Amino acid sequence: MNIGLIIHSQTGNTLKVAEHLKTQLTGMGHEVDLVHLLPDKPAIPGKLSDPVLLPSLQKYDGIVFGSHVEGLSLAPAMRRAMDAMPPLTGKKVACLVTQYFRQPWLGGSRSVKQMSDLCTKKRGIVKATATVQWKAEDRDARIEKAVADLSRCFA
């Protein structure tokens, strides 16, 4: 299966989880592209960041969207990029969110639901979601669980 990992990461935390996921999926025999989406310009505090541009998603059989939480919601740049993406009709999709805070109710749960809803609206088939709380004491175990849960949906 050809899988695209479409990741928006400002601090590198989401990217770190995505790299681990790529290793797992590649080990399962999948072809995996890791695409790190970056805005054209650095964010300016108090100003809406520029949207990131998604690559063509047509070549992928499965897609993992990953982003960080910003202001207790999905990062605005990723949200706008996903709003503008073409239909995902029939594609297997998984969603990954990383957040700084230990409690998922401080943005993680909301962000992964926003991401999942955007994929469903575009007619993608959401097979798995995962949230990693970066300041949790068991962060490494949470990363392992997220990678296992997300990779399982492409087995």
Backbone as JSON Lines, residues from 0, in Angstrom:
{"i":0,"aa":"M","n":[0.85,-1.17,0.0],"ca":[0.0,0.0,0.0],"c":[0.9,1.24,0.0]}
{"i":1,"aa":"N","n":[0.51,2.25,-0.74],"ca":[1.23,3.51,-0.8],"c":[0.58,4.47,0.2]}
{"i":2,"aa":"I","n":[1.35,4.88,1.22],"ca":[0.8,5.69,2.3],"c":[1.52,7.03,2.37]}
{"i":3,"aa":"G","n":[0.74,8.09,2.51],"ca":[1.29,9.42,2.69],"c":[1.12,9.85,4.14]}
{"i":4,"aa":"L","n":[2.22,10.25,4.76],"ca":[2.18,10.84,6.1],"c":[2.27,12.35,5.89]}
{"i":5,"aa":"I","n":[1.19,13.05,6.09],"ca":[1.11,14.48,5.82],"c":[1.13,15.18,7.18]}
{"i":6,"aa":"I","n":[2.27,15.77,7.52],"ca":[2.52,16.23,8.88],"c":[2.8,17.72,8.93]}
{"i":7,"aa":"H","n":[2.12,18.42,9.83],"ca":[2.39,19.82,10.12],"c":[2.93,19.86,11.55]}
{"i":8,"aa":"S","n":[4.2,20.25,11.68],"ca":[4.87,20.23,12.98],"c":[5.74,21.47,13.11]}
{"i":9,"aa":"Q","n":[5.47,22.26,14.12],"ca":[6.29,23.47,14.31],"c":[7.49,23.21,15.2]}
{"i":10,"aa":"T","n":[7.34,22.41,16.25],"ca":[8.43,22.19,17.19],"c":[9.2,20.9,16.92]}
{"i":11,"aa":"G","n":[8.65,20.05,16.07],"ca":[9.29,18.78,15.77],"c":[8.7,17.6,16.51]}
{"i":12,"aa":"N","n":[7.8,17.83,17.47],"ca":[7.22,16.72,18.24],"c":[6.35,15.83,17.37]}
{"i":13,"aa":"T","n":[5.46,16.44,16.6],"ca":[4.59,15.65,15.72],"c":[5.44,14.93,14.66]}
{"i":14,"aa":"L","n":[6.44,15.61,14.17],"ca":[7.33,15.02,13.17],"c":[8.07,13.8,13.74]}
{"i":15,"aa":"K","n":[8.48,13.88,15.0],"ca":[9.17,12.75,15.64],"c":[8.27,11.51,15.67]}
{"i":16,"aa":"V","n":[7.01,11.7,16.05],"ca":[6.07,10.57,16.08],"c":[5.86,10.03,14.67]}
{"i":17,"aa":"A","n":[5.74,10.93,13.7],"ca":[5.54,10.52,12.3],"c":[6.73,9.73,11.77]}
{"i":18,"aa":"E","n":[7.93,10.11,12.14],"ca":[9.12,9.36,11.7],"c":[9.09,7.95,12.27]}
{"i":19,"aa":"H","n":[8.67,7.82,13.51],"ca":[8.54,6.5,14.13],"c":[7.47,5.67,13.41]}
{"i":20,"aa":"L","n":[6.36,6.32,13.08],"ca":[5.28,5.65,12.34],"c":[5.76,5.23,10.96]}
{"i":21,"aa":"K","n":[6.53,6.07,10.3],"ca":[7.06,5.72,8.98],"c":[7.92,4.46,9.06]}
{"i":22,"aa":"T","n":[8.77,4.38,10.07],"ca":[9.62,3.19,10.25],"c":[8.76,1.94,10.42]}
{"i":23,"aa":"Q","n":[7.7,2.06,11.23],"ca":[6.8,0.92,11.47],"c":[6.1,0.49,10.18]}
{"i":24,"aa":"L","n":[5.54,1.46,9.45],"ca":[4.8,1.15,8.22],"c":[5.72,0.58,7.13]}
{"i":25,"aa":"T","n":[6.91,1.12,7.03],"ca":[7.89,0.61,6.06],"c":[8.26,-0.83,6.39]}
{"i":26,"aa":"G","n":[8.42,-1.1,7.68],"ca":[8.71,-2.46,8.13],"c":[7.6,-3.44,7.84]}
{"i":27,"aa":"M","n":[6.39,-2.93,7.67],"ca":[5.23,-3.77,7.33],"c":[5.13,-3.98,5.83]}
{"i":28,"aa":"G","n":[6.05,-3.38,5.06],"ca":[6.06,-3.57,3.61],"c":[5.38,-2.48,2.81]}
{"i":29,"aa":"H","n":[4.97,-1.4,3.45],"ca":[4.32,-0.31,2.73],"c":[5.34,0.65,2.14]}
{"i":30,"aa":"E","n":[4.94,1.32,1.06],"ca":[5.71,2.45,0.54],"c":[5.18,3.68,1.25]}
{"i":31,"aa":"V","n":[6.08,4.45,1.86],"ca":[5.64,5.57,2.7],"c":[6.38,6.84,2.33]}
{"i":32,"aa":"D","n":[5.61,7.9,2.08],"ca":[6.16,9.25,1.88],"c":[5.85,10.06,3.13]}
{"i":33,"aa":"L","n":[6.88,10.65,3.73],"ca":[6.67,11.56,4.86],"c":[6.81,12.97,4.33]}
{"i":34,"aa":"V","n":[5.71,13.71,4.35],"ca":[5.7,15.08,3.84],"c":[5.51,16.02,5.02]}
{"i":35,"aa":"H","n":[6.56,16.83,5.28],"ca":[6.5,17.8,6.39],"c":[6.02,19.13,5.82]}
{"i":36,"aa":"L","n":[4.82,19.51,6.19],"ca":[4.24,20.75,5.69],"c":[4.72,21.92,6.53]}
{"i":37,"aa":"L","n":[5.2,22.92,5.85],"ca":[5.65,24.13,6.54],"c":[5.01,25.34,5.9]}
{"i":38,"aa":"P","n":[4.6,26.33,6.73],"ca":[4.09,27.56,6.13],"c":[5.21,28.27,5.37]}
{"i":39,"aa":"D","n":[4.82,29.09,4.4],"ca":[5.81,29.83,3.63],"c":[6.61,30.8,4.49]}
{"i":40,"aa":"K","n":[5.98,31.34,5.52],"ca":[6.63,32.33,6.38],"c":[6.47,31.9,7.84]}
{"i":41,"aa":"P","n":[7.4,32.33,8.71],"ca":[7.23,32.0,10.13],"c":[5.99,32.68,10.7]}
{"i":42,"aa":"A","n":[5.41,32.06,11.7],"ca":[4.21,32.62,12.34],"c":[4.56,33.89,13.1]}
{"i":43,"aa":"I","n":[3.64,34.83,13.08],"ca":[3.78,36.07,13.83],"c":[2.78,36.01,14.97]}
{"i":44,"aa":"P","n":[3.25,36.17,16.23],"ca":[2.31,36.09,17.36],"c":[1.12,37.04,17.18]}
{"i":45,"aa":"G","n":[-0.07,36.5,17.42],"ca":[-1.29,37.29,17.32],"c":[-1.84,37.41,15.91]}
{"i":46,"aa":"K","n":[-1.13,36.87,14.92],"ca":[-1.59,36.94,13.53],"c":[-1.85,35.53,13.03]}
{"i":47,"aa":"L","n":[-2.91,35.35,12.27],"ca":[-3.23,34.04,11.71],"c":[-2.09,33.6,10.8]}
{"i":48,"aa":"S","n":[-1.56,32.41,11.04],"ca":[-0.44,31.92,10.24],"c":[-0.89,31.6,8.82]}
{"i":49,"aa":"D","n":[0.05,31.67,7.9],"ca":[-0.24,31.34,6.51],"c":[-0.61,29.86,6.41]}
{"i":50,"aa":"P","n":[-1.5,29.51,5.49],"ca":[-1.86,28.09,5.35],"c":[-0.7,27.3,4.76]}
{"i":51,"aa":"V","n":[-0.65,26.05,5.11],"ca":[0.3,25.15,4.47],"c":[-0.39,24.57,3.25]}
{"i":52,"aa":"L","n":[0.38,24.19,2.27],"ca":[-0.19,23.63,1.05],"c":[0.01,22.12,1.05]}
{"i":53,"aa":"L","n":[-1.07,21.4,0.87],"ca":[-0.99,19.95,0.81],"c":[-0.47,19.5,-0.55]}
{"i":54,"aa":"P","n":[0.32,18.44,-0.57],"ca":[0.73,17.88,-1.86],"c":[-0.46,17.15,-2.5]}
{"i":55,"aa":"S","n":[-0.3,16.7,-3.71],"ca":[-1.34,15.89,-4.34],"c":[-1.49,14.61,-3.52]}
{"i":56,"aa":"L","n":[-2.72,14.27,-3.17],"ca":[-3.0,13.09,-2.36],"c":[-3.48,11.93,-3.2]}
{"i":57,"aa":"Q","n":[-3.62,12.16,-4.49],"ca":[-4.21,11.18,-5.4],"c":[-3.44,9.86,-5.43]}
{"i":58,"aa":"K","n":[-2.12,9.91,-5.33],"ca":[-1.31,8.69,-5.48],"c":[-1.35,7.77,-4.25]}
{"i":59,"aa":"Y","n":[-1.91,8.26,-3.14],"ca":[-1.9,7.46,-1.91],"c":[-3.15,6.61,-1.75]}
{"i":60,"aa":"D","n":[-2.93,5.37,-1.3],"ca":[-4.04,4.48,-0.95],"c":[-4.52,4.79,0.46]}
{"i":61,"aa":"G","n":[-3.6,5.22,1.3],"ca":[-3.9,5.57,2.69],"c":[-3.15,6.83,3.07]}
{"i":62,"aa":"I","n":[-3.73,7.6,3.99],"ca":[-3.13,8.86,4.4],"c":[-3.21,8.99,5.91]}
{"i":63,"aa":"V","n":[-2.11,9.46,6.51],"ca":[-2.12,9.84,7.91],"c":[-1.9,11.34,7.95]}
{"i":64,"aa":"F","n":[-2.85,12.05,8.54],"ca":[-2.7,13.48,8.76],"c":[-2.23,13.67,10.2]}
{"i":65,"aa":"G","n":[-1.21,14.49,10.38],"ca":[-0.71,14.76,11.72],"c":[-0.47,16.24,11.93]}
{"i":66,"aa":"S","n":[-0.83,16.71,13.11],"ca":[-0.66,18.12,13.44],"c":[-0.57,18.29,14.94]}
{"i":67,"aa":"H","n":[-0.19,19.46,15.32],"ca":[-0.14,19.82,16.73],"c":[-1.4,20.61,17.11]}
{"i":68,"aa":"V","n":[-1.59,20.74,18.4],"ca":[-2.68,21.55,18.93],"c":[-2.17,22.99,19.06]}
{"i":69,"aa":"E","n":[-3.02,23.91,18.7],"ca":[-2.67,25.33,18.83],"c":[-3.9,26.06,19.36]}
{"i":70,"aa":"G","n":[-3.78,26.67,20.53],"ca":[-4.93,27.37,21.11],"c":[-6.09,26.44,21.43]}
{"i":71,"aa":"L","n":[-5.79,25.24,21.91],"ca":[-6.78,24.22,22.29],"c":[-7.59,23.68,21.11]}
{"i":72,"aa":"S","n":[-7.12,23.88,19.88],"ca":[-7.77,23.38,18.67],"c":[-6.7,22.91,17.68]}
{"i":73,"aa":"L","n":[-7.17,22.34,16.6],"ca":[-6.27,21.96,15.51],"c":[-5.53,23.2,15.02]}
{"i":74,"aa":"A","n":[-4.25,23.08,14.74],"ca":[-3.46,24.21,14.25],"c":[-4.18,24.85,13.05]}
{"i":75,"aa":"P","n":[-4.4,26.17,13.09],"ca":[-5.16,26.83,12.03],"c":[-4.61,26.6,10.62]}
{"i":76,"aa":"A","n":[-3.3,26.56,10.46],"ca":[-2.72,26.35,9.13],"c":[-3.12,24.98,8.59]}
{"i":77,"aa":"M","n":[-3.1,23.96,9.44],"ca":[-3.48,22.61,9.01],"c":[-4.98,22.56,8.74]}
{"i":78,"aa":"R","n":[-5.76,23.22,9.57],"ca":[-7.21,23.22,9.37],"c":[-7.56,23.82,8.01]}
{"i":79,"aa":"R","n":[-6.96,24.95,7.68],"ca":[-7.27,25.6,6.41],"c":[-6.79,24.75,5.23]}
{"i":80,"aa":"A","n":[-5.66,24.09,5.38],"ca":[-5.16,23.21,4.31],"c":[-6.11,22.04,4.09]}
{"i":81,"aa":"M","n":[-6.6,21.46,5.19],"ca":[-7.52,20.33,5.07],"c":[-8.88,20.76,4.55]}
{"i":82,"aa":"D","n":[-9.31,21.96,4.91],"ca":[-10.57,22.49,4.36],"c":[-10.5,22.58,2.84]}
{"i":83,"aa":"A","n":[-9.32,22.92,2.33],"ca":[-9.16,23.15,0.89],"c":[-8.77,21.89,0.12]}
{"i":84,"aa":"M","n":[-8.53,20.78,0.8],"ca":[-8.07,19.57,0.09],"c":[-9.19,18.98,-0.76]}
{"i":85,"aa":"P","n":[-8.81,18.27,-1.81],"ca":[-9.82,17.63,-2.66],"c":[-10.45,16.44,-1.92]}
{"i":86,"aa":"P","n":[-11.52,15.88,-2.47],"ca":[-12.16,14.72,-1.83],"c":[-11.18,13.55,-1.62]}
{"i":87,"aa":"L","n":[-11.4,12.83,-0.55],"ca":[-10.59,11.65,-0.2],"c":[-11.37,10.37,-0.45]}
{"i":88,"aa":"T","n":[-12.31,10.41,-1.33],"ca":[-13.27,9.34,-1.56],"c":[-12.63,7.95,-1.52]}
{"i":89,"aa":"G","n":[-13.07,7.17,-0.53],"ca":[-12.65,5.78,-0.42],"c":[-11.27,5.55,0.15]}
{"i":90,"aa":"K","n":[-10.51,6.58,0.48],"ca":[-9.15,6.39,1.01],"c":[-9.2,6.1,2.5]}
{"i":91,"aa":"K","n":[-8.35,5.16,2.94],"ca":[-8.19,4.92,4.37],"c":[-7.42,6.11,4.95]}
{"i":92,"aa":"V","n":[-7.9,6.61,6.08],"ca":[-7.3,7.78,6.7],"c":[-7.1,7.52,8.19]}
{"i":93,"aa":"A","n":[-6.0,8.05,8.71],"ca":[-5.76,8.05,10.15],"c":[-5.35,9.46,10.55]}
{"i":94,"aa":"C","n":[-5.63,9.83,11.79],"ca":[-5.36,11.18,12.27],"c":[-4.51,11.12,13.54]}
{"i":95,"aa":"L","n":[-3.48,11.94,13.58],"ca":[-2.55,12.02,14.7],"c":[-2.47,13.47,15.18]}
{"i":96,"aa":"V","n":[-2.56,13.65,16.49],"ca":[-2.42,14.97,17.08],"c":[-1.44,14.87,18.25]}
{"i":97,"aa":"T","n":[-0.55,15.85,18.34],"ca":[0.29,15.97,19.53],"c":[-0.08,17.26,20.23]}
{"i":98,"aa":"Q","n":[0.02,17.22,21.54],"ca":[-0.29,18.4,22.33],"c":[0.7,18.49,23.49]}
{"i":99,"aa":"Y","n":[0.92,19.68,23.95],"ca":[1.85,19.92,25.05],"c":[1.31,19.42,26.38]}
{"i":100,"aa":"F","n":[0.05,19.73,26.66],"ca":[-0.53,19.44,27.96],"c":[-0.79,17.96,28.18]}
{"i":101,"aa":"R","n":[-0.82,17.56,29.44],"ca":[-1.02,16.15,29.82],"c":[-2.45,15.67,29.64]}
{"i":102,"aa":"Q","n":[-3.41,16.58,29.73],"ca":[-4.81,16.18,29.67],"c":[-5.35,16.32,28.24]}
{"i":103,"aa":"P","n":[-5.94,15.26,27.69],"ca":[-6.45,15.32,26.33],"c":[-7.56,16.35,26.15]}
{"i":104,"aa":"W","n":[-8.28,16.68,27.22],"ca":[-9.37,17.64,27.11],"c":[-8.86,19.07,26.97]}
{"i":105,"aa":"L","n":[-7.55,19.28,27.03],"ca":[-6.97,20.61,26.8],"c":[-6.55,20.77,25.34]}
{"i":106,"aa":"G","n":[-7.38,20.3,24.45],"ca":[-7.17,20.53,23.03],"c":[-6.94,19.29,22.19]}
{"i":107,"aa":"G","n":[-6.37,18.25,22.75],"ca":[-6.06,17.05,21.97],"c":[-7.31,16.35,21.45]}
{"i":108,"aa":"S","n":[-8.26,16.11,22.33],"ca":[-9.49,15.43,21.92],"c":[-10.25,16.25,20.89]}
{"i":109,"aa":"R","n":[-10.33,17.54,21.12],"ca":[-11.03,18.43,20.19],"c":[-10.34,18.47,18.82]}
{"i":110,"aa":"S","n":[-9.01,18.56,18.84],"ca":[-8.25,18.66,17.59],"c":[-8.37,17.4,16.75]}
{"i":111,"aa":"V","n":[-8.27,16.23,17.38],"ca":[-8.35,14.99,16.61],"c":[-9.77,14.8,16.06]}
{"i":112,"aa":"K","n":[-10.76,15.27,16.81],"ca":[-12.14,15.21,16.29],"c":[-12.32,16.17,15.12]}
{"i":113,"aa":"Q","n":[-11.75,17.37,15.21],"ca":[-11.83,18.31,14.09],"c":[-11.19,17.71,12.84]}
{"i":114,"aa":"M","n":[-10.03,17.11,13.02],"ca":[-9.31,16.51,11.9],"c":[-10.11,15.35,11.3]}
{"i":115,"aa":"S","n":[-10.63,14.5,12.17],"ca":[-11.42,13.35,11.73],"c":[-12.68,13.81,10.99]}
{"i":116,"aa":"D","n":[-13.35,14.83,11.53],"ca":[-14.56,15.35,10.88],"c":[-14.25,15.93,9.5]}
{"i":117,"aa":"L","n":[-13.1,16.61,9.36],"ca":[-12.72,17.16,8.05],"c":[-12.5,16.04,7.04]}
{"i":118,"aa":"C","n":[-11.87,14.95,7.49],"ca":[-11.62,13.81,6.59],"c":[-12.93,13.13,6.19]}
{"i":119,"aa":"T","n":[-13.83,12.97,7.15],"ca":[-15.13,12.37,6.86],"c":[-15.93,13.24,5.9]}
{"i":120,"aa":"K","n":[-15.89,14.54,6.11],"ca":[-16.58,15.48,5.23],"c":[-16.07,15.36,3.79]}
{"i":121,"aa":"K","n":[-14.79,15.04,3.65],"ca":[-14.19,14.86,2.32],"c":[-14.31,13.41,1.84]}
{"i":122,"aa":"R","n":[-15.15,12.62,2.51],"ca":[-15.48,11.24,2.14],"c":[-14.31,10.25,2.3]}
{"i":123,"aa":"G","n":[-13.38,10.59,3.19],"ca":[-12.34,9.63,3.56],"c":[-12.9,8.66,4.59]}
{"i":124,"aa":"I","n":[-12.27,7.5,4.72],"ca":[-12.7,6.49,5.69],"c":[-11.72,6.52,6.86]}
{"i":125,"aa":"V","n":[-12.13,7.17,7.94],"ca":[-11.25,7.32,9.1],"c":[-11.2,5.99,9.86]}
{"i":126,"aa":"K","n":[-10.03,5.39,9.88],"ca":[-9.84,4.07,10.49],"c":[-9.26,4.14,11.89]}
{"i":127,"aa":"A","n":[-8.53,5.22,12.21],"ca":[-7.91,5.32,13.53],"c":[-7.54,6.76,13.82]}
{"i":128,"aa":"T","n":[-7.52,7.08,15.11],"ca":[-7.03,8.38,15.57],"c":[-6.13,8.14,16.77]}
{"i":129,"aa":"A","n":[-5.22,9.09,17.01],"ca":[-4.34,8.99,18.17],"c":[-3.94,10.39,18.61]}
{"i":130,"aa":"T","n":[-3.81,10.53,19.92],"ca":[-3.36,11.78,20.51],"c":[-2.2,11.47,21.45]}
{"i":131,"aa":"V","n":[-1.13,12.25,21.35],"ca":[0.03,12.09,22.22],"c":[0.2,13.36,23.04]}
{"i":132,"aa":"Q","n":[0.15,13.22,24.36],"ca":[0.38,14.34,25.26],"c":[1.88,14.41,25.56]}
{"i":133,"aa":"W","n":[2.52,15.48,25.11],"ca":[3.97,15.56,25.14],"c":[4.53,15.65,26.55]}
{"i":134,"aa":"K","n":[3.83,16.25,27.48],"ca":[4.34,16.4,28.85],"c":[3.92,15.26,29.77]}
{"i":135,"aa":"A","n":[3.25,14.26,29.24],"ca":[2.85,13.11,30.06],"c":[4.08,12.33,30.5]}
{"i":136,"aa":"E","n":[4.06,11.83,31.71],"ca":[5.18,11.06,32.24],"c":[5.45,9.8,31.43]}
{"i":137,"aa":"D","n":[4.41,9.23,30.85],"ca":[4.54,8.01,30.05],"c":[4.51,8.32,28.55]}
{"i":138,"aa":"R","n":[5.09,9.44,28.15],"ca":[5.05,9.88,26.76],"c":[5.55,8.8,25.79]}
{"i":139,"aa":"D","n":[6.66,8.15,26.11],"ca":[7.19,7.13,25.19],"c":[6.2,5.98,24.98]}
{"i":140,"aa":"A","n":[5.53,5.58,26.04],"ca":[4.52,4.52,25.92],"c":[3.34,5.0,25.08]}
{"i":141,"aa":"R","n":[2.96,6.26,25.24],"ca":[1.87,6.82,24.45],"c":[2.24,6.9,22.97]}
{"i":142,"aa":"I","n":[3.49,7.23,22.69],"ca":[3.95,7.26,21.3],"c":[3.89,5.86,20.7]}
{"i":143,"aa":"E","n":[4.37,4.87,21.45],"ca":[4.33,3.48,20.97],"c":[2.9,3.03,20.7]}
{"i":144,"aa":"K","n":[1.98,3.38,21.6],"ca":[0.57,3.0,21.41],"c":[-0.01,3.7,20.19]}
{"i":145,"aa":"A","n":[0.28,4.98,20.02],"ca":[-0.22,5.73,18.86],"c":[0.29,5.11,17.57]}
{"i":146,"aa":"V","n":[1.57,4.79,17.51],"ca":[2.15,4.19,16.32],"c":[1.52,2.82,16.04]}
{"i":147,"aa":"A","n":[1.33,2.03,17.08],"ca":[0.71,0.71,16.9],"c":[-0.73,0.85,16.41]}
{"i":148,"aa":"D","n":[-1.5,1.74,17.02],"ca":[-2.89,1.92,16.64],"c":[-3.03,2.43,15.2]}
{"i":149,"aa":"L","n":[-2.21,3.4,14.83],"ca":[-2.29,3.97,13.49],"c":[-1.81,3.0,12.42]}
{"i":150,"aa":"S","n":[-0.73,2.28,12.7],"ca":[-0.2,1.35,11.7],"c":[-1.12,0.15,11.5]}
{"i":151,"aa":"R","n":[-1.82,-0.26,12.55],"ca":[-2.73,-1.4,12.48],"c":[-3.83,-1.18,11.45]}
{"i":152,"aa":"C","n":[-4.25,0.06,11.27],"ca":[-5.36,0.3,10.34],"c":[-4.94,0.15,8.88]}
{"i":153,"aa":"F","n":[-3.64,0.0,8.62],"ca":[-3.16,-0.2,7.26],"c":[-2.63,-1.63,7.05]}
{"i":154,"aa":"A","n":[-2.93,-2.52,8.0],"ca":[-2.47,-3.92,7.91],"c":[-3.24,-4.65,6.82]}
